[in-house]
Amino acid sequence: MVISVPRLVIAAPSSGSGKTTVATGLMAAFASRGLAVSPHKVGPDYIDPGYHALATGRVGRNLDAYLCGTELIAPLFAHGARGCDLAVVEGVMGLYDGAAGEGELASTAQVAKLLRAPVVLVVDASSQSRSVAALVHGFASWDPEVRVSGVILNKVGSSRHEEMLREALDESGVPVLGCLRRAAQVDTPARHLGLVPVAERRSDAVDAVGAMAEQVRRGCDLDALYALARGAGELSGAAWDAAAAVVSSPPPPLPVPSLGAAAPRPPHRPERPRPQTPDGLRVVAVAGGAAFTFSYAEHAELLTAAGAEVVTFDPLRDEQLPDGTRGLVIGGGFPEVYAPELSANEPLRKAVAELAFGGAPVAAECAGLLYLSRELDGQPMCGVLDVSARMSERLTLGYRDAVAVSDSALAVAGTRMRGHEFHRTVVEPGAGAAPAWGVRAPERRVEGFVQQGVHASYLHTHWASQPGVARRFVERCRTS
C-alpha cells in the first residue's frame, strides 16, 4: 500500500513560538476551502488535538514515537489521514527536542523523517531582525534528513520589521511562506498543564479558532503551502487497523481473582441480573465532559474492535452510569478544577464505587486515579481507593518506562509499556499493596493501585502499543 496524502509538519525552534496558532489556523483555513484535513499532534499532548478537531471536524490524533514506537508512526498517521486531501502535523517543543536522554526519539524532527514530510518552521520574530537568518540556517542544516522547506514568521511588529526579516531570509535559501502580526484575539487561556481544553470553553474556543484561521488566511500563502505538502514523499505500508491489531495481539489470560489488595465492599445488596447489550456486547463506559477531556481516539477504537460497546458519560452531569455498563475507563483531565461539582454528584460516585467493589474492570489514568480516591482537596470522591489526593506546587512531567508489577484487568505482571506523567497533584500513599507499575526512571519506584478489577495510576499510556490491553479488558468485562 502506498500512502501519498499531502502533508506538512509545523515545527518551531522552541515552545511558545506559535506552533499551535499556526497549525490550528492552517487546518481551519484549508478546511474552509472544502478540503478534508487530517489533524495530528507530535507527542503525548491531549489538549491541542481538541483545538485541531474543532478546526477540521475530524478527530485529532497523536503521533508519539516514545509511547507507540517508531514503527507505528506511519501506520497511525495513515489510519487518521485515510481519505483526506491534506494532513497537518503540529510538532512538539523545539524541532529537535525529544525524550530526555534519548537523542532524537519522539522529536518533531524524527516524526517528520518517518513521515517523509516537509517541515515549515514557525519563528517568533518579535525580538530579532537579521539574526533570524542565522537561526533558520542552523535549523535547516542541523540534520540533512530533515527537510525544512519554509518559514512562517510570527509576532511581526510592523511592515518595516517584516521587510527586514524577509531581506535577511533571502540569503538563507528557505522561503518565507507567511508573516503573522501580533494578534491578541488568537490567544487562548492556559493553566498549569497548558491550554484550557476546548470542552471547558467551547464557544470561546470556536471564536479563537476562527481568529486563527483568519490570521493565517491573511498572512500565509496557502497555495504555496499546499503545493509544498503535495511534494511529500510517498510512504509504503498498511494503515493501522484496530480490528487487525486486536486479532493479532496475544490471547488475554485473565488475572487470578485473589491477586491485588482486597477493598472493603459496600453493604450487601440483593444481586441483580447484569444487563447485556445486543449481540453479546458489553458496555464500556468512558468518562468525558469538561473534567475528563484526555483520551486517545485509538483506545475507544480498540475497545470497540475487541467487542465492547463504548458509551461516553459525563461525571459532572450524569447521575448514573450508562445502562449495561460492565467496565469503566476514566482517563485524564482536570478534576481538581471541578472537585466540588464532582463531589456533589453523589449518586454517580456511589454507582462507580458499587461497580468497582463488585469486581468490574476499571481503568483509571491520572484524573481517573484522583476521582477514585477517598478525597480530592478535601472534597469527597468515589472512595474506591483508600488514598487522599491534593494539588501540589510541584509539576511532575516526563516519559516513563514501566513494567506491570501486578496482574490486573489490563495486563499480566511483567508486561512492559511506556507512559507519560503530567500533573500537579499527589496521592498519599502513592502505591497500594499491589502496585500498578514499576517505573525505572527518573528514579526507581512503584506506583499506582491494582485492587480487584481496578487498575489506577498516574501514567498515561497509548494502547496502540499494546493492543492486548483492550482485548484483555473486554474479556474481563465478559467474565466479571
RAMOVEN-V611774 format. One record per pair of residues at least 24 apart in sequence whose ideal C-beta (glycine too) atoms are under 6 Angstrom apart, sorted by the first residue. I is the first residue (numbers start at 1). J is the second residue. If there is no record, write none. Layout:
# RAMOVEN-V611774
I;J
I;J
This chain:
# RAMOVEN-V611774
1;238
2;234
2;236
3;78
3;235
4;234
5;81
5;84
5;87
6;86
6;229
6;230
7;87
7;117
7;229
7;232
8;88
8;120
8;229
9;89
9;112
9;117
9;119
10;90
10;120
11;91
11;95
11;108
11;119
11;121
12;122
13;94
14;94
15;93
17;122
17;124
18;122
18;154
19;90
19;91
19;122
20;48
21;186
21;212
22;122
22;152
23;88
23;90
24;51
24;55
24;209
24;212
25;212
25;213
25;215
25;216
26;88
26;216
27;52
27;55
27;56
27;88
28;55
28;209
28;213
29;213
29;216
29;217
30;86
31;56
35;85
35;86
36;84
36;85
37;86
38;80
38;81
38;84
38;87
40;89
41;90
42;91
42;92
42;108
42;111
43;92
44;420
46;294
47;194
47;195
47;197
50;197
50;198
51;198
54;198
54;205
54;209
55;209
59;297
61;297
63;111
65;106
65;110
66;99
66;105
66;106
66;399
66;418
67;418
67;462
68;462
68;464
68;465
73;111
73;114
74;114
74;235
74;237
75;239
75;240
76;240
77;115
78;239
79;239
79;240
82;239
86;229
95;139
99;399
109;143
109;146
112;146
113;145
116;232
116;233
117;232
118;147
118;149
118;228
119;148
120;150
120;152
121;148
121;151
122;152
122;154
123;151
123;153
124;154
124;155
125;153
125;156
125;165
126;155
129;164
130;168
132;165
132;168
133;168
133;169
133;171
133;172
136;172
136;174
137;172
140;174
149;228
150;175
150;177
151;176
152;177
152;178
153;179
154;180
155;182
156;181
177;221
177;224
177;225
178;219
178;220
179;219
180;215
180;219
183;215
185;211
186;211
186;212
186;215
192;424
193;422
197;293
199;290
199;293
200;290
242;301
242;302
242;305
243;305
245;467
246;305
246;306
246;467
246;471
249;467
249;468
249;471
250;468
252;468
252;471
252;472
252;475
255;407
255;408
259;407
260;434
260;450
260;451
260;452
261;432
261;433
261;434
261;451
263;451
265;357
266;354
266;357
275;324
277;309
277;324
281;307
281;309
282;308
282;326
282;477
283;309
283;311
283;322
283;324
283;325
283;326
284;308
284;310
284;327
285;311
285;313
285;321
285;322
285;325
285;328
286;310
286;312
286;329
287;315
287;330
288;312
288;314
289;314
289;316
291;316
291;333
291;335
291;338
292;331
292;333
292;367
293;333
294;331
294;332
294;333
295;331
296;462
298;464
299;463
302;463
302;467
302;470
303;470
306;470
306;471
306;474
307;474
308;474
315;342
315;348
316;341
319;347
319;348
320;351
321;351
326;360
326;477
327;360
327;361
327;477
328;362
329;363
330;364
330;368
330;371
331;365
331;368
332;365
332;366
332;367
332;460
333;367
335;367
335;370
335;371
336;391
339;376
339;377
339;379
340;379
343;379
343;380
349;382
352;382
353;382
353;383
353;384
356;384
356;454
359;452
359;453
359;480
360;453
360;480
361;409
361;453
361;473
361;476
361;477
362;453
362;454
363;410
363;455
364;456
365;460
366;423
366;458
369;456
372;456
385;449
387;427
388;428
389;425
389;427
391;425
392;424
392;425
392;426
395;424
396;421
396;423
397;422
400;439
400;459
401;440
402;437
402;439
403;438
405;435
405;438
405;446
406;434
406;450
408;450
408;455
409;453
409;455
409;473
409;476
410;455
410;469
410;473
417;461
417;466
419;459
419;460
419;461
420;460
421;458
453;480
